[in-house]
Amino acid sequence: MISRFFRHLFEALKSLKRNGWMTVAAVSSVMITLTLVAIFASVIFNTAKLATDIENNVRVVVYIRKDVEDNSQTIEKEGQTVTNNDYHKVYDSLKNMSTVKSVTFSSKEEQYEKLTEIMGDNWKIFEGDANPLYDAYIVETNTPNDVKTIAEDAKKIEGVSEVQDGGANTERLFKLASFIRVWGLGIAALLIFIAVFLISNTIRITIISRSREIQIMRLVGAKNSYIRGPFLLEGAFIGLLGAIAPSVLVFIVYQIVY
């Protein structure tokens, strides 16, 4: 069995060398096909991943009314520090929603600092008591599809001033992400089918070009398994040689781009 394998291996290597131009043509065909498939597949899958990442980064921002101190256990009332009866009412209402993953408090001071970094010193006129911003809760959902539902439910909570979920832009983003995923998978499947078709045709042409050699082998009594063995190994070598360059190319480009 082992001796037969090595005999087939030797015959395959000898045949590849003997049919040099056909070997080069077959390897080149496989190489070009796999390179195109690899490039398009990388673009498609990374675009789909980017769309998913953008989807997952969509947040619901719940702004709290000015007269509500939801994140403080005590408040100043008539010059005295008293217990805050509104403490965590909004937070608990949001946290108890089954579709909510996490709730993070963002004070108006924190938002002011972020805006100052972006907008510059022009915002410094609103420092201190003049700060027009609201305290807010940043709500992360379990799935992107929960954004709209959570936003609608959050608007009904007492003490909430405004809710932002991206509106129509968010819906368009979700539709675009879904479109990219569906069509991306479809195009990837089509590319794989084309690759298999082209490679199989290349191998078929190689076999047809050597039909005389196959007929002679049959005339001298060679079995189909004996004839088939070297061809299978040749196909494996052609596929391997044709796959090396695309793999290296895509790896290098991927490292540079990403």
Summary of the structure (lengths in Angstrom):
residues: 258
radius of gyration: 33.0
end to end distance: 47.3
largest distance: 111.1
contacts: 690
relative contact order: 0.17
helix: 69%
strand: 12%
